[in-house]
Amino acid sequence: MKKVAVINSSETCQTRIVAIKDAMEILSGKWKFHIIGTLIHGEKLRFMELLREVDGIGAKMLSKELQDLEMNHLVSRTVLNTKPATVEYQITDFGKSLAPIIDEIAKWGIAYRNFVYTNS
C-alpha cells in the first residue's frame, strides 16, 4: 500500500496566513491598486501620464510606489533614449495576474456603495 503524505490543517492554515501576509505587504497602501489598475490594460504610460491618471497622488509618492512595484516585479520601467530622458511604465506578466483580484475588489466596492446608499 502506498503511503500518502498528509498535510494537517494547521500547516495549511499557516501557509495561507504567511501567503496573505506576503500579499498584503506587497500590495499595501492607498495607491498600489490604483497604479496597477491603471496599468493593467496593457498600456505603457509615462510618469506624468500616470500622475494625471491616479487622482490625488503626489509625484514623490507615485515615484516611491512605482519603485516598490518594480522591485516586486509587478511593474517594469523602461528608460527611452530621448532628450530629456523619458521613462515608461508597464504592467508585467506577473502583475497582470492581479487582474481577477482587482476586478473582484471593484465589484465588491460597487456592491458595498450600493448597499450603504440604499441602507442609509
N, C-alpha and C positions, 0 to 999 in steps of 0.2 A: 504494500500500500504506500502511495506517495505521501510524503509529509507536506502539509500546506502551511505556509507562513501566515500567522495570524497577527494582524496589527490591532492592538486594542484601541478602544475608542478614546482613551486619554491621549495616546500618541497621535491619533488622527486629529483630535481637538487641538493639541499643542501645535501640530504642524499648521493647521488652519489659522490659529492665533498669530503665529510668527509670520505667516504669509500676509495676513491682514495688516499687521503692524508694519511690515515692509512696504506694502502698497500705500498705506496712509502716510508714511514718512515721505515717500517719493512724490505723492500727489497732494500733499498737504498745502494749506494756504488758500488764500482767496482767489488767486489769479491763474493757477496752473490749468484748471479745467477750462477757463475762458480761452487761454492761449491755445491749448490743444484743440479745443472745439473750433477755434478759428482756422487752424491749420489742417484739420482732419480731412477737409475736402480736397486735399492734394495740391492746392496752390502753393507756389513759392511766394513768400511775402518778404518785403524789405522791412527793416526795423521800424521806419516811420509809418509804413502801412499798418504794421501790427499795432503800433502805438495809437493810431486812429481807430482801428477796429476794436481793440479791447478797451471799452469805455471805462474811464475813471482811473486807469493805471498810469503811473508816472514813468518817465524814461528810466530812472535809476532802478525802480522795482522791476520793470519789464526786462532790463538787462540782466538783473540777478536771476529772475525766474527762467529766462532763456538759457543762462549758463547752467542752472540746475537741471533743466530738461535735457540739455545737450549732454551733460555729464552722465545722466541716467539713460542715454540712448533713445530718448523719445522724440527728440528734435535734432536735425542736422543743420549745421551752419556752413554756408559757402561764401567765401570772400571772392568777389568778382574783380577782375583786373581792369578797374576803371579809375579815373581820377576825378574826384576823390574816390577812395575805395568804397564799394557798395557791398553790403552784406545781405544775403538772402537766407531765410529760414524755411525749413520744410519738415513736415512730419516724417518720421522714419517708418519703415515697415512694422517695427515693433510698436511704435507709437500708435499706428493705425489699429492695433489690436484693442485699443481702448474705445473704439467707436461704439460697440454694443453697450458698454458701461455708460458712456456719455449719453447715448440715446435713452437708456433706461432712467438715468438721473433726470434728463429733460422731461420725460413722460411723467415721472413721479412729481417733479416740480409743478408741472401743469395741473396734474390731478390735485396736488396739495393746494394750489392757489384757488382752484375751483371749489374745493371743499371749504376752505377758510372763508371765501367770499359768499358762499351760499349758506354757511352756518354762523355768520356774524350778525 
